């Protein structure tokens, strides 16, 4: 009787942890949203995106991200030698940064 109860407990724990594993779509969504969150000064709404498994093997998956994403951004530009470029802080040898920052 004790062996049966132990077996049921072990199987229950295995099923519980097996069901708790993250699916590829959820992992892709989390990774994509972390990448989006890393862009300072840019607001991206990922609510309109859909994550679909394209291919899946035993230990790998290819997840397609599709849909619409609302974007709001302000891009600081500066004109240098007749070209508009991204205004990024520059580190001078004296430790000073760009005058616009």
Secondary structure by P-SEA (a helix, b strand, c coil): caaaaaaaaaaaaaaaaaaacccaaaaaaaaaaaaaaaccccccccccbbbbbccccccbbbbbbbbbbbbbbbbbbbbcccccccccccccccccccccc
